[in-house]
Amino acid sequence: MSRKPQLRGRAARLAQLLPTGRGQAARTPFVLLVVLLLGGGLIGLLVLNSALSEGSFRLDDLKRATKNLTDQEQALQRDIDAYSAPDALQRRARELGMVPGGDPAFLEPDGKVKGVPSPASAPEQASARTPLVLPPEAITTAPAAPPATPSPAPGG
């Protein structure tokens, strides 16, 4: 029973621009937008998860390589320690023909000699079977017994 008034002129043209009937938005674009957002989110999560997994595998590889290099460094340090042990240095010096020096003699600023100079003793002949360089496994690093020192005479 209610009638809409008839519009004329400018009001009629403006009324044509407004939708007639109930105002319902189209559902298809909204559903497509929601599906695209959800799909994009899932694909983004998949890519992120894959990148994290790849980084984890690379981290494991780098940790393994670091462990191997650390083990190698420690083995090389053991070799250096074995070669630089005092008994190993002494053995190597004897193999090269070096002899231990005696008591040193010093020159004072006025030209006097302090101490008694003496030549070094002749080198011992090394056996022909002794190699010039021994592997670290063949060098014993046990400390040598200290040389026996004479006990001081009583009252003297």
N, CA, C and O atoms as a GROMACS GRO file, in nm:
protein
  624
    1MET      N    1   0.078  -0.116   0.000
    1MET     CA    2   0.000   0.000   0.000
    1MET      C    3   0.084   0.126   0.000
    1MET      O    4   0.038   0.237  -0.030
    2SER      N    5   0.206   0.105   0.034
    2SER     CA    6   0.290   0.223   0.029
    2SER      C    7   0.345   0.238  -0.110
    2SER      O    8   0.392   0.143  -0.173
    3ARG      N    9   0.338   0.353  -0.155
    3ARG     CA   10   0.388   0.382  -0.288
    3ARG      C   11   0.505   0.473  -0.277
    3ARG      O   12   0.509   0.563  -0.193
    4LYS      N   13   0.598   0.450  -0.362
    4LYS     CA   14   0.712   0.539  -0.364
    4LYS      C   15   0.675   0.659  -0.448
    4LYS      O   16   0.609   0.648  -0.551
    5PRO      N   17   0.718   0.770  -0.402
    5PRO     CA   18   0.687   0.887  -0.483
    5PRO      C   19   0.770   0.887  -0.611
    5PRO      O   20   0.884   0.843  -0.611
    6GLN      N   21   0.714   0.934  -0.714
    6GLN     CA   22   0.783   0.944  -0.843
    6GLN      C   23   0.877   1.061  -0.839
    6GLN      O   24   0.839   1.172  -0.804
    7LEU      N   25   1.000   1.034  -0.875
    7LEU     CA   26   1.101   1.138  -0.875
    7LEU      C   27   1.116   1.188  -1.018
    7LEU      O   28   1.100   1.115  -1.115
    8ARG      N   29   1.148   1.314  -1.026
    8ARG     CA   30   1.164   1.372  -1.158
    8ARG      C   31   1.292   1.454  -1.162
    8ARG      O   32   1.338   1.506  -1.060
    9GLY      N   33   1.347   1.466  -1.277
    9GLY     CA   34   1.462   1.553  -1.299
    9GLY      C   35   1.590   1.494  -1.241
    9GLY      O   36   1.626   1.377  -1.259
   10ARG      N   37   1.653   1.584  -1.171
   10ARG     CA   38   1.784   1.547  -1.117
   10ARG      C   39   1.772   1.436  -1.014
   10ARG      O   40   1.858   1.348  -1.011
   11ALA      N   41   1.675   1.436  -0.932
   11ALA     CA   42   1.653   1.335  -0.830
   11ALA      C   43   1.633   1.198  -0.894
   11ALA      O   44   1.676   1.097  -0.839
   12ALA      N   45   1.567   1.193  -1.008
   12ALA     CA   46   1.544   1.065  -1.077
   12ALA      C   47   1.676   1.009  -1.128
   12ALA      O   48   1.701   0.888  -1.119
   13ARG      N   49   1.761   1.096  -1.180
   13ARG     CA   50   1.890   1.048  -1.230
   13ARG      C   51   1.977   0.997  -1.114
   13ARG      O   52   2.045   0.895  -1.130
   14LEU      N   53   1.975   1.062  -1.001
   14LEU     CA   54   2.053   1.015  -0.886
   14LEU      C   55   1.996   0.885  -0.831
   14LEU      O   56   2.071   0.800  -0.784
   15ALA      N   57   1.870   0.868  -0.836
   15ALA     CA   58   1.806   0.746  -0.786
   15ALA      C   59   1.842   0.627  -0.874
   15ALA      O   60   1.844   0.514  -0.825
   16GLN      N   61   1.870   0.649  -1.000
   16GLN     CA   62   1.908   0.540  -1.088
   16GLN      C   63   2.048   0.486  -1.052
   16GLN      O   64   2.078   0.369  -1.078
   17LEU      N   65   2.130   0.569  -0.993
   17LEU     CA   66   2.265   0.525  -0.955
   17LEU      C   67   2.262   0.435  -0.833
   17LEU      O   68   2.351   0.351  -0.818
   18LEU      N   69   2.164   0.449  -0.746
   18LEU     CA   70   2.155   0.366  -0.627
   18LEU      C   71   2.090   0.233  -0.663
   18LEU      O   72   2.001   0.228  -0.748
   19PRO      N   73   2.135   0.123  -0.598
   19PRO     CA   74   2.076  -0.007  -0.629
   19PRO      C   75   1.934  -0.014  -0.576
   19PRO      O   76   1.901   0.041  -0.472
   20THR      N   77   1.855  -0.083  -0.650
   20THR     CA   78   1.717  -0.100  -0.608
   20THR      C   79   1.703  -0.239  -0.547
   20THR      O   80   1.779  -0.329  -0.582
   21GLY      N   81   1.612  -0.258  -0.461
   21GLY     CA   82   1.592  -0.387  -0.398
   21GLY      C   83   1.679  -0.399  -0.274
   21GLY      O   84   1.739  -0.302  -0.228
   22ARG      N   85   1.686  -0.522  -0.221
   22ARG     CA   86   1.766  -0.545  -0.101
   22ARG      C   87   1.913  -0.531  -0.135
   22ARG      O   88   1.956  -0.569  -0.244
   23GLY      N   89   1.993  -0.477  -0.041
   23GLY     CA   90   2.135  -0.458  -0.064
   23GLY      C   91   2.213  -0.583  -0.026
   23GLY      O   92   2.248  -0.602   0.091
   24GLN      N   93   2.240  -0.665  -0.122
   24GLN     CA   94   2.322  -0.785  -0.099
   24GLN      C   95   2.448  -0.775  -0.184
   24GLN      O   96   2.442  -0.754  -0.306
   25ALA      N   97   2.559  -0.791  -0.119
   25ALA     CA   98   2.684  -0.792  -0.193
   25ALA      C   99   2.702  -0.928  -0.258
   25ALA      O  100   2.650  -1.029  -0.210
   26ALA      N  101   2.774  -0.930  -0.367
   26ALA     CA  102   2.797  -1.056  -0.436
   26ALA      C  103   2.891  -1.141  -0.350
   26ALA      O  104   2.992  -1.091  -0.301
   27ARG      N  105   2.859  -1.267  -0.332
   27ARG     CA  106   2.936  -1.355  -0.245
   27ARG      C  107   3.058  -1.414  -0.317
   27ARG      O  108   3.157  -1.446  -0.251
   28THR      N  109   3.054  -1.429  -0.444
   28THR     CA  110   3.162  -1.496  -0.519
   28THR      C  111   3.296  -1.423  -0.503
   28THR      O  112   3.395  -1.491  -0.475
   29PRO      N  113   3.307  -1.292  -0.520
   29PRO     CA  114   3.438  -1.227  -0.503
   29PRO      C  115   3.491  -1.241  -0.360
   29PRO      O  116   3.611  -1.259  -0.340
   30PHE      N  117   3.402  -1.234  -0.261
   30PHE     CA  118   3.446  -1.248  -0.123
   30PHE      C  119   3.499  -1.388  -0.095
   30PHE      O  120   3.602  -1.404  -0.030
   31VAL      N  121   3.430  -1.488  -0.144
   31VAL     CA  122   3.475  -1.627  -0.125
   31VAL      C  123   3.609  -1.649  -0.195
   31VAL      O  124   3.699  -1.711  -0.139
   32LEU      N  125   3.623  -1.597  -0.316
   32LEU     CA  126   3.750  -1.611  -0.388
   32LEU      C  127   3.863  -1.542  -0.312
   32LEU      O  128   3.974  -1.595  -0.304
   33LEU      N  129   3.835  -1.424  -0.257
   33LEU     CA  130   3.937  -1.352  -0.180
   33LEU      C  131   3.981  -1.433  -0.058
   33LEU      O  132   4.100  -1.442  -0.030
   34VAL      N  133   3.888  -1.490   0.015
   34VAL     CA  134   3.920  -1.570   0.134
   34VAL      C  135   3.999  -1.694   0.094
   34VAL      O  136   4.097  -1.728   0.161
   35VAL      N  137   3.958  -1.762  -0.012
   35VAL     CA  138   4.029  -1.882  -0.057
   35VAL      C  139   4.172  -1.847  -0.101
   35VAL      O  140   4.266  -1.919  -0.069
   36LEU      N  141   4.187  -1.736  -0.175
   36LEU     CA  142   4.320  -1.695  -0.217
   36LEU      C  143   4.408  -1.659  -0.098
   36LEU      O  144   4.526  -1.694  -0.096
   37LEU      N  145   4.353  -1.590   0.000
   37LEU     CA  146   4.431  -1.556   0.118
   37LEU      C  147   4.474  -1.680   0.196
   37LEU      O  148   4.589  -1.690   0.239
   38LEU      N  149   4.383  -1.774   0.214
   38LEU     CA  150   4.417  -1.898   0.285
   38LEU      C  151   4.521  -1.979   0.206
   38LEU      O  152   4.616  -2.031   0.263
   39GLY      N  153   4.501  -1.991   0.077
   39GLY     CA  154   4.596  -2.066  -0.006
   39GLY      C  155   4.733  -2.000  -0.007
   39GLY      O  156   4.835  -2.068   0.004
   40GLY      N  157   4.736  -1.868  -0.019
   40GLY     CA  158   4.864  -1.796  -0.015
   40GLY      C  159   4.933  -1.813   0.119
   40GLY      O  160   5.055  -1.828   0.124
   41GLY      N  161   4.857  -1.811   0.226
   41GLY     CA  162   4.915  -1.832   0.359
   41GLY      C  163   4.974  -1.971   0.374
   41GLY      O  164   5.083  -1.987   0.428
   42LEU      N  165   4.902  -2.072   0.326
   42LEU     CA  166   4.953  -2.209   0.334
   42LEU      C  167   5.078  -2.228   0.249
   42LEU      O  168   5.173  -2.294   0.292
   43ILE      N  169   5.079  -2.170   0.131
   43ILE     CA  170   5.198  -2.180   0.045
   43ILE      C  171   5.315  -2.107   0.110
   43ILE      O  172   5.429  -2.155   0.106
   44GLY      N  173   5.288  -1.992   0.169
   44GLY     CA  174   5.394  -1.918   0.240
   44GLY      C  175   5.451  -1.999   0.356
   44GLY      O  176   5.573  -2.002   0.375
   45LEU      N  177   5.365  -2.065   0.433
   45LEU     CA  178   5.412  -2.150   0.542
   45LEU      C  179   5.495  -2.267   0.490
   45LEU      O  180   5.595  -2.304   0.551
   46LEU      N  181   5.455  -2.324   0.378
   46LEU     CA  182   5.530  -2.436   0.319
   46LEU      C  183   5.669  -2.390   0.276
   46LEU      O  184   5.768  -2.459   0.301
   47VAL      N  185   5.678  -2.274   0.212
   47VAL     CA  186   5.808  -2.221   0.169
   47VAL      C  187   5.895  -2.189   0.290
   47VAL      O  188   6.015  -2.218   0.290
   48LEU      N  189   5.837  -2.129   0.392
   48LEU     CA  190   5.912  -2.096   0.514
   48LEU      C  191   5.963  -2.223   0.582
   48LEU      O  192   6.078  -2.227   0.626
   49ASN      N  193   5.879  -2.324   0.592
   49ASN     CA  194   5.918  -2.451   0.654
   49ASN      C  195   6.031  -2.516   0.574
   49ASN      O  196   6.125  -2.570   0.633
   50SER      N  197   6.023  -2.513   0.443
   50SER     CA  198   6.129  -2.571   0.359
   50SER      C  199   6.260  -2.497   0.379
   50SER      O  200   6.366  -2.559   0.387
   51ALA      N  201   6.255  -2.364   0.386
   51ALA     CA  202   6.377  -2.286   0.406
   51ALA      C  203   6.439  -2.316   0.542
   51ALA      O  204   6.561  -2.327   0.553
   52LEU      N  205   6.356  -2.330   0.644
   52LEU     CA  206   6.408  -2.364   0.777
   52LEU      C  207   6.471  -2.502   0.779
   52LEU      O  208   6.575  -2.523   0.842
   53SER      N  209   6.409  -2.598   0.710
   53SER     CA  210   6.464  -2.733   0.705
   53SER      C  211   6.598  -2.733   0.632
   53SER      O  212   6.692  -2.800   0.675
   54GLU      N  213   6.607  -2.660   0.523
   54GLU     CA  214   6.732  -2.651   0.448
   54GLU      C  215   6.842  -2.590   0.535
   54GLU      O  216   6.955  -2.637   0.534
   55GLY      N  217   6.808  -2.485   0.609
   55GLY     CA  218   6.904  -2.423   0.699
   55GLY      C  219   6.949  -2.518   0.809
   55GLY      O  220   7.066  -2.518   0.849
   56SER      N  221   6.856  -2.600   0.858
   56SER     CA  222   6.890  -2.697   0.961
   56SER      C  223   6.988  -2.802   0.908
   56SER      O  224   7.083  -2.838   0.976
   57PHE      N  225   6.964  -2.850   0.786
   57PHE     CA  226   7.055  -2.948   0.726
   57PHE      C  227   7.193  -2.886   0.704
   57PHE      O  228   7.295  -2.951   0.727
   58ARG      N  229   7.196  -2.764   0.660
   58ARG     CA  230   7.325  -2.697   0.636
   58ARG      C  231   7.398  -2.677   0.768
   58ARG      O  232   7.520  -2.692   0.774
   59LEU      N  233   7.325  -2.642   0.874
   59LEU     CA  234   7.385  -2.625   1.005
   59LEU      C  235   7.446  -2.757   1.054
   59LEU      O  236   7.556  -2.757   1.110
   60ASP      N  237   7.375  -2.869   1.033
   60ASP     CA  238   7.428  -2.999   1.072
   60ASP      C  239   7.556  -3.030   0.995
   60ASP      O  240   7.653  -3.080   1.053
   61ASP      N  241   7.557  -3.002   0.865
   61ASP     CA  242   7.678  -3.026   0.785
   61ASP      C  243   7.794  -2.941   0.835
   61ASP      O  244   7.907  -2.990   0.844
   62LEU      N  245   7.768  -2.816   0.867
   62LEU     CA  246   7.875  -2.728   0.916
   62LEU      C  247   7.926  -2.773   1.053
   62LEU      O  248   8.045  -2.764   1.081
   63LYS      N  249   7.836  -2.820   1.139
   63LYS     CA  250   7.878  -2.872   1.269
   63LYS      C  251   7.967  -2.995   1.252
   63LYS      O  252   8.067  -3.009   1.322
   64ARG      N  253   7.930  -3.083   1.160
   64ARG     CA  254   8.008  -3.204   1.134
   64ARG      C  255   8.147  -3.165   1.081
   64ARG      O  256   8.248  -3.222   1.123
   65ALA      N  257   8.152  -3.070   0.989
   65ALA     CA  258   8.280  -3.026   0.934
   65ALA      C  259   8.366  -2.960   1.043
   65ALA      O  260   8.487  -2.980   1.047
   66THR      N  261   8.303  -2.882   1.130
   66THR     CA  262   8.376  -2.818   1.239
   66THR      C  263   8.434  -2.923   1.333
   66THR      O  264   8.548  -2.908   1.380
   67LYS      N  265   8.358  -3.028   1.362
   67LYS     CA  266   8.407  -3.135   1.450
   67LYS      C  267   8.526  -3.205   1.385
   67LYS      O  268   8.625  -3.233   1.452
   68ASN      N  269   8.517  -3.234   1.256
   68ASN     CA  270   8.628  -3.301   1.186
   68ASN      C  271   8.753  -3.213   1.187
   68ASN      O  272   8.863  -3.263   1.210
   69LEU      N  273   8.736  -3.084   1.161
   69LEU     CA  274   8.851  -2.994   1.161
   69LEU      C  275   8.911  -2.978   1.301
   69LEU      O  276   9.032  -2.965   1.316
   70THR      N  277   8.826  -2.979   1.403
   70THR     CA  278   8.876  -2.971   1.541
   70THR      C  279   8.956  -3.095   1.576
   70THR      O  280   9.061  -3.085   1.639
   71ASP      N  281   8.906  -3.213   1.536
   71ASP     CA  282   8.980  -3.337   1.560
   71ASP      C  283   9.115  -3.335   1.487
   71ASP      O  284   9.216  -3.377   1.543
   72GLN      N  285   9.115  -3.286   1.365
   72GLN     CA  286   9.240  -3.278   1.288
   72GLN      C  287   9.337  -3.181   1.356
   72GLN      O  288   9.456  -3.208   1.364
   73GLU      N  289   9.286  -3.067   1.403
   73GLU     CA  290   9.372  -2.970   1.470
   73GLU      C  291   9.433  -3.030   1.596
   73GLU      O  292   9.551  -3.009   1.624
   74GLN      N  293   9.353  -3.105   1.672
   74GLN     CA  294   9.405  -3.165   1.794
   74GLN      C  295   9.511  -3.271   1.763
   74GLN      O  296   9.610  -3.282   1.835
   75ALA      N  297   9.492  -3.348   1.657
   75ALA     CA  298   9.593  -3.447   1.618
   75ALA      C  299   9.722  -3.378   1.578
   75ALA      O  300   9.831  -3.423   1.615
   76LEU      N  301   9.712  -3.269   1.503
   76LEU     CA  302   9.832  -3.196   1.464
   76LEU      C  303   9.901  -3.133   1.585
   76LEU      O  304  10.024  -3.129   1.592
   77GLN      N  305   9.823  -3.086   1.680
   77GLN     CA  306   9.882  -3.028   1.801
   77GLN      C  307   9.954  -3.136   1.882
   77GLN      O  308  10.059  -3.109   1.940
   78ARG      N  309   9.899  -3.258   1.886
   78ARG     CA  310   9.968  -3.368   1.954
   78ARG      C  311  10.101  -3.398   1.885
   78ARG      O  312  10.201  -3.423   1.952
   79ASP      N  313  10.102  -3.395   1.751
   79ASP     CA  314  10.227  -3.418   1.677
   79ASP      C  315  10.330  -3.310   1.711
   79ASP      O  316  10.447  -3.339   1.734
   80ILE      N  317  10.285  -3.185   1.714
   80ILE     CA  318  10.376  -3.074   1.748
   80ILE      C  319  10.430  -3.093   1.889
   80ILE      O  320  10.550  -3.074   1.912
   81ASP      N  321  10.344  -3.129   1.982
   81ASP     CA  322  10.388  -3.148   2.120
   81ASP      C  323  10.489  -3.263   2.129
   81ASP      O  324  10.586  -3.254   2.204
   82ALA      N  325  10.466  -3.370   2.052
   82ALA     CA  326  10.559  -3.483   2.055
   82ALA      C  327  10.694  -3.444   1.996
   82ALA      O  328  10.798  -3.482   2.050
   83TYR      N  329  10.694  -3.368   1.888
   83TYR     CA  330  10.820  -3.327   1.826
   83TYR      C  331  10.894  -3.223   1.909
   83TYR      O  332  11.016  -3.214   1.901
   84SER      N  333  10.822  -3.144   1.989
   84SER     CA  334  10.888  -3.038   2.065
   84SER      C  335  10.918  -3.077   2.209
   84SER      O  336  10.962  -2.993   2.288
   85ALA      N  337  10.896  -3.203   2.245
   85ALA     CA  338  10.930  -3.249   2.379
   85ALA      C  339  11.083  -3.245   2.395
   85ALA      O  340  11.155  -3.269   2.298
   86PRO      N  341  11.132  -3.216   2.515
   86PRO     CA  342  11.278  -3.204   2.534
   86PRO      C  343  11.356  -3.328   2.492
   86PRO      O  344  11.460  -3.315   2.428
   87ASP      N  345  11.308  -3.448   2.526
   87ASP     CA  346  11.383  -3.568   2.487
   87ASP      C  347  11.383  -3.588   2.336
   87ASP      O  348  11.480  -3.637   2.280
   88ALA      N  349  11.275  -3.550   2.270
   88ALA     CA  350  11.270  -3.562   2.125
   88ALA      C  351  11.365  -3.461   2.060
   88ALA      O  352  11.432  -3.493   1.962
   89LEU      N  353  11.370  -3.340   2.115
   89LEU     CA  354  11.463  -3.240   2.062
   89LEU      C  355  11.608  -3.284   2.082
   89LEU      O  356  11.692  -3.265   1.994
   90GLN      N  357  11.637  -3.342   2.198
   90GLN     CA  358  11.773  -3.389   2.225
   90GLN      C  359  11.811  -3.501   2.128
   90GLN      O  360  11.921  -3.501   2.074
   91ARG      N  361  11.721  -3.597   2.107
   91ARG     CA  362  11.747  -3.708   2.015
   91ARG      C  363  11.769  -3.655   1.873
   91ARG      O  364  11.860  -3.701   1.804
   92ARG      N  365  11.687  -3.561   1.831
   92ARG     CA  366  11.700  -3.505   1.696
   92ARG      C  367  11.831  -3.428   1.682
   92ARG      O  368  11.897  -3.436   1.578
   93ALA      N  369  11.871  -3.354   1.784
   93ALA     CA  370  11.996  -3.280   1.779
   93ALA      C  371  12.114  -3.376   1.769
   93ALA      O  372  12.208  -3.350   1.693
   94ARG      N  373  12.111  -3.486   1.842
   94ARG     CA  374  12.220  -3.584   1.833
   94ARG      C  375  12.223  -3.647   1.694
   94ARG      O  376  12.331  -3.673   1.640
   95GLU      N  377  12.106  -3.672   1.635
   95GLU     CA  378  12.102  -3.729   1.499
   95GLU      C  379  12.163  -3.634   1.398
   95GLU      O  380  12.220  -3.677   1.298
   96LEU      N  381  12.151  -3.504   1.424
   96LEU     CA  382  12.208  -3.405   1.333
   96LEU      C  383  12.355  -3.377   1.361
   96LEU      O  384  12.417  -3.295   1.293
   97GLY      N  385  12.412  -3.445   1.462
   97GLY     CA  386  12.553  -3.428   1.493
   97GLY      C  387  12.582  -3.320   1.595
   97GLY      O  388  12.698  -3.285   1.613
   98MET      N  389  12.484  -3.267   1.660
   98MET     CA  390  12.505  -3.164   1.761
   98MET      C  391  12.544  -3.231   1.893
   98MET      O  392  12.503  -3.344   1.921
   99VAL      N  393  12.621  -3.161   1.972
   99VAL     CA  394  12.661  -3.213   2.102
   99VAL      C  395  12.626  -3.110   2.207
   99VAL      O  396  12.621  -2.990   2.178
  100PRO      N  397  12.602  -3.154   2.329
  100PRO     CA  398  12.571  -3.058   2.436
  100PRO      C  399  12.694  -2.975   2.467
  100PRO      O  400  12.806  -3.026   2.469
  101GLY      N  401  12.673  -2.849   2.492
  101GLY     CA  402  12.784  -2.760   2.528
  101GLY      C  403  12.822  -2.778   2.673
  101GLY      O  404  12.742  -2.825   2.754
  102GLY      N  405  12.944  -2.742   2.706
  102GLY     CA  406  12.990  -2.751   2.844
  102GLY      C  407  12.949  -2.626   2.921
  102GLY      O  408  12.853  -2.558   2.886
  103ASP      N  409  13.025  -2.598   3.027
  103ASP     CA  410  12.999  -2.478   3.104
  103ASP      C  411  13.036  -2.357   3.019
  103ASP      O  412  13.141  -2.358   2.954
  104PRO      N  413  12.953  -2.253   3.018
  104PRO     CA  414  12.985  -2.138   2.933
  104PRO      C  415  13.095  -2.051   2.993
  104PRO      O  416  13.117  -2.049   3.114
  105ALA      N  417  13.163  -1.979   2.906
  105ALA     CA  418  13.261  -1.879   2.947
  105ALA      C  419  13.211  -1.745   2.898
  105ALA      O  420  13.154  -1.734   2.789
  106PHE      N  421  13.232  -1.640   2.980
  106PHE     CA  422  13.178  -1.508   2.947
  106PHE      C  423  13.292  -1.408   2.937
  106PHE      O  424  13.394  -1.420   3.005
  107LEU      N  425  13.274  -1.310   2.851
  107LEU     CA  426  13.369  -1.199   2.840
  107LEU      C  427  13.314  -1.081   2.916
  107LEU      O  428  13.199  -1.041   2.897
  108GLU      N  429  13.397  -1.026   3.004
  108GLU     CA  430  13.356  -0.908   3.079
  108GLU      C  431  13.386  -0.786   2.994
  108GLU      O  432  13.462  -0.796   2.898
  109PRO      N  433  13.328  -0.670   3.026
  109PRO     CA  434  13.350  -0.549   2.945
  109PRO      C  435  13.497  -0.509   2.933
  109PRO      O  436  13.535  -0.447   2.834
  110ASP      N  437  13.579  -0.541   3.031
  110ASP     CA  438  13.720  -0.502   3.022
  110ASP      C  439  13.802  -0.604   2.944
  110ASP      O  440  13.924  -0.585   2.932
  111GLY      N  441  13.743  -0.711   2.892
  111GLY     CA  442  13.812  -0.808   2.808
  111GLY      C  443  13.857  -0.933   2.882
  111GLY      O  444  13.914  -1.023   2.820
  112LYS      N  445  13.834  -0.941   3.012
  112LYS     CA  446  13.873  -1.061   3.088
  112LYS      C  447  13.773  -1.172   3.062
  112LYS      O  448  13.654  -1.147   3.040
  113VAL      N  449  13.821  -1.295   3.065
  113VAL     CA  450  13.737  -1.412   3.045
  113VAL      C  451  13.693  -1.463   3.181
  113VAL      O  452  13.775  -1.488   3.269
  114LYS      N  453  13.564  -1.478   3.198
  114LYS     CA  454  13.510  -1.529   3.324
  114LYS      C  455  13.465  -1.671   3.297
  114LYS      O  456  13.379  -1.693   3.212
  115GLY      N  457  13.520  -1.768   3.366
  115GLY     CA  458  13.490  -1.908   3.344
  115GLY      C  459  13.604  -1.973   3.267
  115GLY      O  460  13.700  -1.907   3.227
  116VAL      N  461  13.591  -2.102   3.248
  116VAL     CA  462  13.695  -2.177   3.176
  116VAL      C  463  13.635  -2.227   3.045
  116VAL      O  464  13.548  -2.314   3.048
  117PRO      N  465  13.679  -2.175   2.931
  117PRO     CA  466  13.625  -2.224   2.804
  117PRO      C  467  13.678  -2.364   2.775
  117PRO      O  468  13.794  -2.394   2.801
  118SER      N  469  13.592  -2.447   2.722
  118SER     CA  470  13.634  -2.583   2.685
  118SER      C  471  13.560  -2.623   2.559
  118SER      O  472  13.446  -2.582   2.538
  119PRO      N  473  13.625  -2.702   2.473
  119PRO     CA  474  13.556  -2.746   2.352
  119PRO      C  475  13.449  -2.849   2.384
  119PRO      O  476  13.454  -2.916   2.488
  120ALA      N  477  13.352  -2.860   2.296
  120ALA     CA  478  13.246  -2.958   2.314
  120ALA      C  479  13.302  -3.096   2.290
  120ALA      O  480  13.397  -3.111   2.214
  121SER      N  481  13.244  -3.196   2.354
  121SER     CA  482  13.292  -3.334   2.337
  121SER      C  483  13.255  -3.384   2.199
  121SER      O  484  13.161  -3.334   2.137
  122ALA      N  485  13.328  -3.481   2.150
  122ALA     CA  486  13.305  -3.537   2.017
  122ALA      C  487  13.170  -3.606   2.012
  122ALA      O  488  13.130  -3.667   2.111
  123PRO      N  489  13.099  -3.598   1.900
  123PRO     CA  490  12.968  -3.663   1.892
  123PRO      C  491  12.980  -3.814   1.890
  123PRO      O  492  13.077  -3.870   1.838
  124GLU      N  493  12.881  -3.879   1.948
  124GLU     CA  494  12.876  -4.024   1.945
  124GLU      C  495  12.833  -4.069   1.806
  124GLU      O  496  12.759  -3.998   1.738
  125GLN      N  497  12.880  -4.184   1.764
  125GLN     CA  498  12.842  -4.237   1.634
  125GLN      C  499  12.702  -4.298   1.644
  125GLN      O  500  12.679  -4.389   1.724
  126ALA      N  501  12.611  -4.249   1.564
  126ALA     CA  502  12.475  -4.304   1.562
  126ALA      C  503  12.475  -4.429   1.476
  126ALA      O  504  12.549  -4.438   1.378
  127SER      N  505  12.395  -4.522   1.513
  127SER     CA  506  12.389  -4.646   1.434
  127SER      C  507  12.328  -4.617   1.298
  127SER      O  508  12.252  -4.522   1.281
  128ALA      N  509  12.363  -4.699   1.202
  128ALA     CA  510  12.317  -4.678   1.064
  128ALA      C  511  12.168  -4.704   1.052
  128ALA      O  512  12.104  -4.657   0.957
  129ARG      N  513  12.111  -4.778   1.146
  129ARG     CA  514  11.968  -4.812   1.137
  129ARG      C  515  11.880  -4.703   1.197
  129ARG      O  516  11.758  -4.708   1.177
  130THR      N  517  11.934  -4.608   1.268
  130THR     CA  518  11.854  -4.504   1.331
  130THR      C  519  11.807  -4.403   1.226
  130THR      O  520  11.891  -4.342   1.159
  131PRO      N  521  11.676  -4.384   1.211
  131PRO     CA  522  11.629  -4.287   1.112
  131PRO      C  523  11.656  -4.145   1.159
  131PRO      O  524  11.664  -4.120   1.280
  132LEU      N  525  11.669  -4.055   1.066
  132LEU     CA  526  11.693  -3.916   1.101
  132LEU      C  527  11.571  -3.850   1.163
  132LEU      O  528  11.585  -3.767   1.253
  133VAL      N  529  11.452  -3.886   1.117
  133VAL     CA  530  11.330  -3.828   1.171
  133VAL      C  531  11.242  -3.942   1.218
  133VAL      O  532  11.212  -4.034   1.142
  134LEU      N  533  11.201  -3.935   1.343
  134LEU     CA  534  11.114  -4.038   1.399
  134LEU      C  535  10.970  -3.990   1.393
  134LEU      O  536  10.943  -3.871   1.409
  135PRO      N  537  10.876  -4.081   1.371
  135PRO     CA  538  10.735  -4.041   1.376
  135PRO      C  539  10.696  -4.010   1.520
  135PRO      O  540  10.760  -4.060   1.612
  136PRO      N  541  10.592  -3.930   1.541
  136PRO     CA  542  10.552  -3.893   1.677
  136PRO      C  543  10.517  -4.013   1.763
  136PRO      O  544  10.533  -4.007   1.885
  137GLU      N  545  10.468  -4.122   1.703
  137GLU     CA  546  10.429  -4.238   1.781
  137GLU      C  547  10.551  -4.305   1.843
  137GLU      O  548  10.541  -4.369   1.947
  138ALA      N  549  10.668  -4.290   1.779
  138ALA     CA  550  10.789  -4.356   1.827
  138ALA      C  551  10.857  -4.277   1.938
  138ALA      O  552  10.946  -4.328   2.006
  139ILE      N  553  10.816  -4.153   1.957
  139ILE     CA  554  10.879  -4.069   2.058
  139ILE      C  555  10.804  -4.089   2.189
  139ILE      O  556  10.683  -4.071   2.194
  140THR      N  557  10.875  -4.124   2.292
  140THR     CA  558  10.811  -4.138   2.422
  140THR      C  559  10.817  -4.004   2.491
  140THR      O  560  10.920  -3.937   2.491
  141THR      N  561  10.706  -3.965   2.550
  141THR     CA  562  10.700  -3.835   2.616
  141THR      C  563  10.706  -3.850   2.767
  141THR      O  564  10.675  -3.755   2.839
  142ALA      N  565  10.745  -3.970   2.818
  142ALA     CA  566  10.755  -3.988   2.962
  142ALA      C  567  10.874  -3.908   3.013
  142ALA      O  568  10.980  -3.907   2.949
  143PRO      N  569  10.860  -3.841   3.126
  143PRO     CA  570  10.972  -3.761   3.176
  143PRO      C  571  11.089  -3.851   3.216
  143PRO      O  572  11.071  -3.958   3.274
  144ALA      N  573  11.209  -3.805   3.184
  144ALA     CA  574  11.329  -3.881   3.217
  144ALA      C  575  11.359  -3.863   3.365
  144ALA      O  576  11.322  -3.763   3.427
  145ALA      N  577  11.428  -3.964   3.422
  145ALA     CA  578  11.464  -3.956   3.563
  145ALA      C  579  11.568  -3.847   3.580
  145ALA      O  580  11.658  -3.833   3.497
  146PRO      N  581  11.559  -3.767   3.688
  146PRO     CA  582  11.657  -3.660   3.708
  146PRO      C  583  11.794  -3.721   3.736
  146PRO      O  584  11.804  -3.827   3.798
  147PRO      N  585  11.900  -3.653   3.690
  147PRO     CA  586  12.034  -3.708   3.714
  147PRO      C  587  12.066  -3.708   3.864
  147PRO      O  588  12.022  -3.622   3.940
  148ALA      N  589  12.143  -3.808   3.902
  148ALA     CA  590  12.179  -3.820   4.043
  148ALA      C  591  12.278  -3.710   4.079
  148ALA      O  592  12.376  -3.688   4.008
  149THR      N  593  12.251  -3.640   4.187
  149THR     CA  594  12.341  -3.534   4.231
  149THR      C  595  12.414  -3.581   4.354
  149THR      O  596  12.353  -3.645   4.440
  150PRO      N  597  12.542  -3.552   4.365
  150PRO     CA  598  12.614  -3.596   4.485
  150PRO      C  599  12.565  -3.521   4.606
  150PRO      O  600  12.536  -3.401   4.600
  151SER      N  601  12.555  -3.593   4.717
  151SER     CA  602  12.508  -3.529   4.840
  151SER      C  603  12.624  -3.449   4.900
  151SER      O  604  12.738  -3.492   4.894
  152PRO      N  605  12.595  -3.336   4.957
  152PRO     CA  606  12.702  -3.253   5.015
  152PRO      C  607  12.766  -3.323   5.133
  152PRO      O  608  12.700  -3.390   5.213
  153ALA      N  609  12.894  -3.305   5.142
  153ALA     CA  610  12.968  -3.367   5.254
  153ALA      C  611  12.933  -3.295   5.384
  153ALA      O  612  12.918  -3.173   5.385
  154PRO      N  613  12.920  -3.371   5.492
  154PRO     CA  614  12.886  -3.304   5.618
  154PRO      C  615  13.004  -3.220   5.666
  154PRO      O  616  13.120  -3.259   5.661
  155GLY      N  617  12.967  -3.102   5.714
  155GLY     CA  618  13.065  -3.010   5.772
  155GLY      C  619  13.146  -2.938   5.667
  155GLY      O  620  13.248  -2.878   5.701
  156GLY      N  621  13.110  -2.941   5.546
  156GLY     CA  622  13.198  -2.889   5.448
  156GLY      C  623  13.148  -2.788   5.362
  156GLY      O  624  13.221  -2.739   5.275
   0.00000   0.00000   0.00000
